[in-house]
Amino acid sequence: MEFILYLIVGGLIGWFAGLILGKNVPGGIIGNIIAGIVGAWLGGMIFGDFGPSIADMAIVPALIGAIIFVFLLSLIMKSMNKRTA
C-alpha cells in the first residue's frame, strides 16, 4: 500500500511541477510519476529532507527537484525538436 501512495504522491508532485513551469511533461501520467520520483531523489540529494513528508517523500525538496528536472527535460526536448526540424 505504501508503494501505491509513493507513486500517487510522485505523480502529483510531477504534475504540480509541470503546472508551475507551464510545461507538459512528456509521457502523461507515467511521465508525471517519473518526474516526481526523480525530482524527489534530486531534491533530497541537493536540499536534504525538510518540511512535511508523505510516503517517505519530503514534499518541499521533492517539488523543487521536480521543477528542476522538468525544466531540464523541457530544454532537452526543445533542442531535440530543433535538430529534427
C-alpha positions in Angstrom: 0.0 0.0 0.0 2.9 2.4 0.7 4.3 1.8 -2.8 1.0 2.9 -4.3 0.9 6.0 -2.1 4.5 6.7 -3.2 3.5 6.6 -6.9 0.5 8.8 -6.3 2.5 11.4 -4.4 5.2 11.3 -7.1 2.6 11.8 -9.8 1.1 14.7 -8.0 4.5 16.4 -7.5 5.4 15.9 -11.1 2.1 17.2 -12.3 2.4 20.3 -10.0 5.9 21.0 -11.2 4.7 20.9 -14.8 1.9 23.4 -13.8 4.3 25.7 -12.1 6.6 25.8 -15.1 3.7 25.8 -17.7 5.3 22.8 -19.4 3.8 19.5 -20.3 5.7 16.5 -19.0 6.1 14.0 -21.9 4.5 10.7 -21.2 1.3 11.9 -19.5 0.6 10.2 -16.1 3.7 7.9 -16.3 5.9 10.9 -17.1 4.5 12.8 -14.1 5.2 9.9 -11.8 8.7 9.6 -13.1 9.3 13.4 -12.9 8.0 13.4 -9.3 10.1 10.4 -8.2 13.3 11.6 -9.9 12.6 15.1 -8.5 12.2 13.7 -5.0 15.6 12.0 -5.4 17.2 15.0 -6.9 15.7 17.4 -4.3 16.7 15.1 -1.5 20.3 14.9 -2.8 20.6 18.7 -3.1 18.5 20.0 -0.3 18.1 17.1 2.2 14.9 16.2 3.9 13.0 19.1 5.4 9.4 20.1 5.6 6.4 17.8 5.6 6.7 14.2 4.4 4.2 11.9 2.7 5.1 8.3 1.9 8.7 8.9 3.0 9.0 11.8 0.4 9.8 15.3 1.7 7.4 17.4 -0.2 9.3 20.7 -0.5 12.6 19.3 -1.7 10.7 16.9 -4.0 8.8 19.7 -5.6 11.9 21.8 -6.1 13.8 18.8 -7.5 10.9 18.0 -9.8 10.8 21.6 -11.1 14.5 21.4 -11.9 14.0 18.0 -13.6 11.0 19.2 -15.7 12.9 22.3 -16.7 16.0 20.4 -17.8 13.8 17.8 -19.6 12.0 20.6 -21.5 15.3 22.1 -22.6 16.5 18.7 -23.8 13.2 18.1 -25.7 13.3 21.5 -27.3 16.9 21.0 -28.5 16.0 17.6 -29.9 13.0 19.1 -31.8 15.2 21.8 -33.3 17.6 19.1 -34.7 14.8 17.1 -36.4 13.2 20.2 -37.9 
